[in-house]
């Protein structure tokens, strides 16, 4: 089926072996609490892309599918399991995320080789007006040119939001190389290196102040303080 509009479909009642839906609009469809396995992958990998508008993925287990090049508009992902997602080509506009999605990387643009395979062709993934205010972002990364100021974020002190990130990195490094304790100095510089790779092409960032996968909490706190003061 091509270029069809599926309106108000409750996919929780769907029974199928495979999908063949291309360039379709899914409007106000219900995917809540579904365990999506590989049979569902063609929905998100379709060329031209499928568009999901005002759809609900709340409580869905989406760890076994990739968002691929799908476009999501005003969709909800409350308590959805997204662990392992890398959204190199997916687009999200006005969507809501709540709960702990798991380890997820959102990309502002596809890499050059992937961009050539997309339909429609594009150099950037549209990513704007998304609501993360009730989401646990400890394991979530926003990279490759995502505009942080165009989203809605949690207000907790546990997260840090910075602008002018490359400039702050350079100035913070000048401070950290002068730290007296060698062990902390080495760990701090290594953390800067990791942040530089994680937030590639980002002028604005959001991150947890203390990450379980990072160096000692004291080092992380000092590095973020240096970055905040480097504005």
N, C-alpha and C positions, 0 to 999 in steps of 0.2 A: 504494500500500500504506500502510495506516494502523495505528498502534499495534502494530506487529510487533516481535519480538525477533530480531535477526540475530546469531547466535552463531558466533564463530570463522571468519567469512568472510574469505577471502584476496582482497582487492580488487585485488591485483597481477595477478590472472588475469581480472579483469572486462572484458567487452567490451559496450559499450552506447552509445546515442546520447544518452540523457537518463535522469535518475532522477526518480521520483515517490514518495518515501518521506517520510511525515509522522508526527510524534509517535512515532518509532521508537527502540528501544534497540539500539545497536550494542555488542555485548559481546565483548571480546577479539578484535576484528577487526584485520586486518593491512593497513595503508596504506603500508608501508615503501618508500622510494625511488620512489614514484609521482610523476609530474609531473601535478599536479592542474590542469586547465584549467577553462574556464567550464562545461563539462558537469557538473562536480562541485558547482557552486555550490548547487543546490537541496538538497543534503544539509545544508548549514549554514544555509540561509535558511528552512527549513521552519517553518510556523506550524500547530500548536504546535511547539515546538522539538524537535529530535532530540537524544538524549543518547548520547555516546560514552563508554563505560566500559571501562577496561583495554585501550584500543586503542593501537596502535603507529603513529606517524607518523615514525619515525626515518628521516632522510635524504630525506624527501619534499620536493618542491618545491611549496610552497603559496603562492607569490607571486601567482598568478593567480586565487586565490579569496579570499573574505573569510570570517572566522569567523562573521560576522553574529550571530545570536542562539543559536547552538549551545551546548551544555553539555558540557564535557569533564571526566571524573572519572578520576583515576589513569591518565591517558594519558602516553605518552612522546613527546618531540619532540627527541630527540638528533640534532644536526646537521641539523635541518629548516630549510629556507629559508623564512623568514616575512617577508622584507623588504617593507615597505609596509603591514603589518597595523596596523589601528586597531580595537581590540576594544571598540567602544562598547557592545555588547550581549552579548558572549560571556561565558561563565562557565568558570572553571578551578578545580578542586578536587583537590588532591593530585597534580598533574601534575609531570613532570620535564622540564626544558629543559637542553640541553647544547650546547656549540659556540657559534658566532656566528649568531644568528637574523637579524641585520640590523636595520634601523630599524623598531622596533615600539613601539606605545603601548598599554599595558594600562590599562583604565578600571575604576574601582570602581563607577561608576554611569552609566547612559545619560542623555543630556540629556532635558529634559522632553518635547519633541515626539516623540523616538524611544521613550521609555518608554511612551507611550500606544499604540504599535503592537505591543508585545511580547506574546507568548503563550507561557507564562503572563505576566500583567502583573506587573511588579516595579519597584521604585524603585532597587534596588541589584543589581549583578552579584556573585554569590558568587565570591570570589577568596580562597582560603585553603589553607595547607599545601602550597604549591607549592615545588618544589626547583630553585633556580637555582645551586646550588653550583659546577657545572661549566660555567656559561654565561658568555659574553662579553657584558657588559651595557653596553658603551660607547655603543651606539646605542639602548638600550631605556629607555623612560620608564614610570613607574608613577604614575598620576595619578587625580584625581576620587574620592578617598576610599579608596584601597587601603590596607589595614592591613599595613604593612611588617613589623611584628613577628610576623605570622602566617605568614610565608614563611621559607624557608631560603636563605641568601645565601652568596656566595663570601667567604672570609676574607681575601683579599688586601688589602694596604694601598692598592691603587689605587682602592678604593671607599670612600665615606664614607656612613655611616648616621646619621641624626639624628632625634631626637624633638622635640616642641614647636617645629615648624618656624616657624610664624608669629611666635612670640615671639622666636626666635633671629634671624629676619629683621629685626625692628624694632631689636633691640639691636646687630646687626652693622652696620646702616646708620649708627647713631650713631657707631660707630668709623670706618667707611670715609670718612665725610664729613670726617674730620679727617686723612686721609692727606696727607702733605706734597707728594708728586709729583702734579701736576694730571692728567697723562695716566693714571696708574694709578687715581687717585680716580674719574675719569669712567668708565673701563672697569669698575672695581669696582661702581659704582652701576648701570651698565647691566647687568652680570651679575646683580645682585640682582633687577632688574626682569624679566629673562628667566627666572630661577629661579621667581619668583612666578607667572608665567604658566604655566610648564611644570608646576609642582606644585600646580595648582589644587585646593583642598579637601583638601590633604594635611597631616596633623599629623605624619606620619613620612615620611622620604624616604630613598632610596638613589640615589647618582649616582657617576659617575667623578670623581675628583679633578681630572684634567686631560682635557679634551675637545678633539678636533681642531677642532671648530667653535666653540670658545670664544675668549676673549681670550688674551693672552700667558700662558704657563704660570705665570709669577711672579704675575700678577694672580689667576689661578684659585686657586693655592695659598694666597695671602693671604686671599682671600674665604672659602674653606672653613675656614681657620684661625680667622677671625673668627666664623664661624657655630658652629664647634665650641666656642669659648671663651665663646660667648654663652648657654650653657645656664644 
